[in-house]
Amino acid sequence: MTSVRGLWHALKELPLKYPAVLSAYIIYGYLFMVMIRFFIIARSQTLSFYDIFEIFDAVPFLWMLAMMLVKVIEMRTMLHESEKSRLLGEQELEIRKTQVGTMREVVLGMQHHINNPLAIITLTLQKIKRTEPMSPGLAEGMERLEHETQRITQVLKDYGTTRDYDTEEIGRTDAVMAMPHRPPERNEHERNDA
């Protein structure tokens, strides 16, 4: 039963895989039968031009029909391929949406857990700067701390507001990490024009 089903499936796929070959078999099979008929009739009687035309009149139409069959099957195949490509694109888009949604959830969780300690650090730095006299080295260290806390705040904000994520190499590993999408930087000439 399985072999019959497999044979039936292979026969159904044959016209889609080899439409020109199938059309050629149909045309030349019909032409062969018409020529046999022609020779049988020609042996028994004299043929006029009308008799010859009547015997062979379906061949050009069959040829056109076979050509149309090939074209229809080619168009169906192209349509099938484009539909398959569209479905793969939609699947990829859905996966991308899911990835971005997951990334947003992770970023919101990170923001919640990082912003609270970061706010305490920032407030403590400002309080220390106002109340304690500092040496130049300590003042420089405090400025660096303030700069880095502002950088962390900005990075979290960028991750939270971006609509697209890029990937960036992270050193000597084989992995990449997600980065907020940044528009390409303009060169000096474009900045002067703006």
Buried (B, 14 or more C-beta within 10 A) or exposed (E): EEEEEEEEEEEEEEBEEBBEEBBEEBBEEBBEEBEEEBEEBEEEEEBEEEBEEEBBEEBEEBBEBBEEBBEEBEEEEEEEEEEEEEEEEEEEEEEEEEEBEEBBEEBEEBBEEBBEEBEEBBEEBEEEBEEEEEEEEEEEEBEEBBEEBEEBBEBBBBBEEBEEBEEEEEEEEEEEEBBBEEEEEEEEEEEEEE
